[in-house]
Each structure stands twice: as structure tokens, then as C-alpha cells.
Amino acid sequence: MTALATPKLTGRKWLECFALYFVLQGVPIYSGVALLIKLIDAAEFVGQPFGAVIFVAMMSTFHALLTPGFGARFPHFFRHSFEPLFADTNLSFSERVSRWLALPNTALQLLSQALLLSALAIGVVSIG
């Protein structure tokens, strides 16, 4: 089995990769989780002042820190969250975002996240 050498991310490129994973994947996923926790009334930490913000920020940070490394090592297990484009050192920040948006699965991912967050927000607002 051959392994492709991935370029080492340093400095600004690492920060850009982190920001892409944090904003484009982590925040939508864990915002939905926070809404779901609030919806089922298990508000031990989400019900506290700024608890949901702290939860989303903390989990999105872990997601952005762990996904690039584990996704490159275990692509089969991280096939839905690992995006090699985010770590491409040959592309600028805007090119990486543009190419990610041009992928066929991206539209489906963004649409499903928007629908899920909308449905959960309606549920949370209607309950209390």
C-alpha cells in the first residue's frame, strides 16, 4: 500500500486550514448539537449563561485540531469530514474555499446543515 506524502502545514497555512475546518464544518455541526441538547432539555451546560457558545467554540476547536491529522491517517473513518483541499499548500485561501464550494457534495452538505439547523431552531423556539 502506498501512502501519499502530505505537505507539512506551517504558520499561516496551518491557521487557514484550522479556520476552514472550524468555520465551515465545526460550527454548523456543533451548533446543531447544542440546539438538539437544548431541545431535549438536557441543558446542564448549554443552559448556563454562554454555555452554548462555549460548547460550540470548544467542540469546533477540537474538530479543527483533530480532523486534519486523523483524516489523513484514517481516510476511511473520516471520509465525510476530512477535506484534503483545506490543507492544500499550493492554493490560496480563497481558491481553497472556491474549489470546496465547487465540489458536488458541498451543496448537499450545506443544504442539509441549513435544513437541520432551521428545524432544530424552530423546535427550540416553540418549546420555550
N, C-alpha and C positions, 0 to 999 in steps of 0.2 A: 504494500500500500504506500503510495507516495503522498507526501504532505507538502502543501504549498507554503512557501515561506511568506509570512505576513510582515509587512514593514513595521518597524517599531515606531509607535506614536510618541512624539516628544513635544513638550511645550504647548504651543498654540494649537497644533493639530489634535493633540490629546484633549484639550479643553473644548475644541469644536466638536469632536466625537462625543464627548461627555454631554455637551449641551444638546446635541441632536437626540441622543438616547433619552435624556432627561425630559425634554420638552415634547418630542414627537411620539414617544412610546410610554414613558413612565407616568407622566402627569395624567393622560387620559385613562390609563388602566387603573391607577390607584385613586383617582377621583371617583370612578365608578365603584370601586371597593368601599370607599368612605361613604358614598351615598347608600350603598347596599347595607352597610353596618348601621347607618342611621335609620334606614327603612325597617330593619328587623328589630330595632330598638335595643341593640346591644351597644349602647353608647358609653361604655366605660372610658374610652379615651377619645372617641370622636365627639362625645357630648360635652367635653370640657372646653373652656374658652381656648380658642385657636387650636383645639385638638385635631380637627380635620386637616388644617393647614400643616401642622407639624407632621401628622401621619403621612400625608401626600408628599411633602418635601423629603422626609426621611426615606420612605419606600422608593420614591423616584430616584433618589441619590444612590441607594443600594442597587437599584435596577441598572442605572447608568454606569456604575462602577463594575458590576459583575458580568453583565451581558456580553460586552465585547471580548473579554478574556475567555469565559466559559463557552461562548458561542463559537469562537474559533477552534477551541479544543474539542467540543462535543457538538458538531453541527446538526446531528440527527435530533438531539434533545431540544436544541434551541432554534429549530428551523422556522418557527413562527415569530420569534422576537429578534434574532440575530440578523443584522443588516450589514453586509460587508462594505456597502457603499459609504457608510458613515465613517469608516476607518481608512478610506482610500486617500493616501497622502498626495497623490498626483492631481487631485481635483480641489478646486476652491470650495469654500463653504457654500456659496450659492449654487455651484454646479452639483454638489452632492445633494442638496435639497431638491433641485430641479430634476435630477435623474431619479431620485427616490419617488418624487411625485409622478414621474412618467411610467413607473412600473405598473403593470396591470393589477396587482394585488393591493396596491396602496389605496386606490379609490374604494375598494371593498372594505379595507380595514378602517379607513376614515369614516365611511358611511355607517358601518356597524357601530363604531365608537360613538358617533353623534346620536344615533338612534337609541343606543343603550343609555347614554347619559341623559338624554331627553326623557326617556321612560322612567328612569330612576328619580330624576328631579321632580317629575310630576307626582310620583308616588310619595316622595318625602314631603312635598308641599301639601299634598292632600291629606296626609296623616297628621301633620302638626307643624 
